[in-house]
Amino acid sequence: MLIPIPDLLDADGVRAVRTLIDAARWVDGNETSGHQVALAKNNLQLSKEAPEGLEAAQIILAALSRCPLFIASALPLRIVPPLFNSYAGGQALGTHIDNAMRALPGGQSLRSDLSITVFLEEPEEYDGGELTVETHFGVQQVKLPAGHAVLYPSSSLHRVEPVTRGRRVASFFWVQSMVRDDAARAILFDLDQSIQTLALQVGQGDPSIIRQTGIYHNLLRRWADA
C-alpha cells in the first residue's frame, strides 16, 4: 500500500525545516546504512546528532500527529525520529529493502513496517530523484511537491533515481504500526475512508456509521499485535 500524504507540511513548515537543516553539517549518507544498503547508497545525510536536525524532526513529528490521513493509513505505534538526506550531481540510492529493525534513541529498537519520505524541495528544481517503489500493482515512481509525503511498506524494493540537475532534499524515517500485516492495514484503511465518506453524507450518529465503526474496531482488535 503506497499512500501519498499531501501537504503534511505547509509552506511555513517547509521553510522552517529548510532553514534549520540547510545551516547544519552534512555527512556521508552511509552513517545509518546496513551493509547491503551501503553498497548502493551515494548521498549526503544530516548527522543524527545535529541539533538542527533534531529540531527539524520535531516539526515533522508534530505535523504527523495532526494528520488524520497518516494516522489512518499507518496506525502508528512508534516512529524513528526523522532523518534528512540530499542528492545532487548524479547521486542515487540503488534498489534495496530497508532493514527490518531500526534503533531508537536510548538503545531500544522498533520493527520497520513502513517507510516515509517527506519531500523538501520543489520537483521543478531538480531533475531525476524519483522515489521508485516496486509494489503489487507494478513499479510506481513518486516525485512530490515540497511538504508532501509518501508512505510505503519497508519490505518493498525501492530506490532513488540519480539526480542529474539541482538538489533533492528530503526527510526519511520508519514507523512500527499497531498492525504488522500490510494487507490487514490496507483493509482497515479502506474501511476507515469509507466510514469517513459515509459520515459526511448521513452524519456521525447514523446507525450505519455506528455499525461500520464497530466492525473497524473489532478488526483492529483482531489484527493488532502491539
ABEGO torsion letter per residue (X at the ends): XBBBBBGABBAAAAAAAAAAAAABBBBBAAAABBAAAAAABBBBBBBAABAAAAAAAAAAAAAAAABAAAAAAAGBABBBBBBBBBBBGGBBBBBBBBBABBBBBGGBBBBBABBBBBBABBAAABBEGBBBBBBAAEBBBBBBBBGBBBBBBAABBBBBBBBABEBBBBBBBBBBBABABAAAAAAAAAAAAAAAAAAAAAEAABAAAAAAAAAAAAAAAAABAX
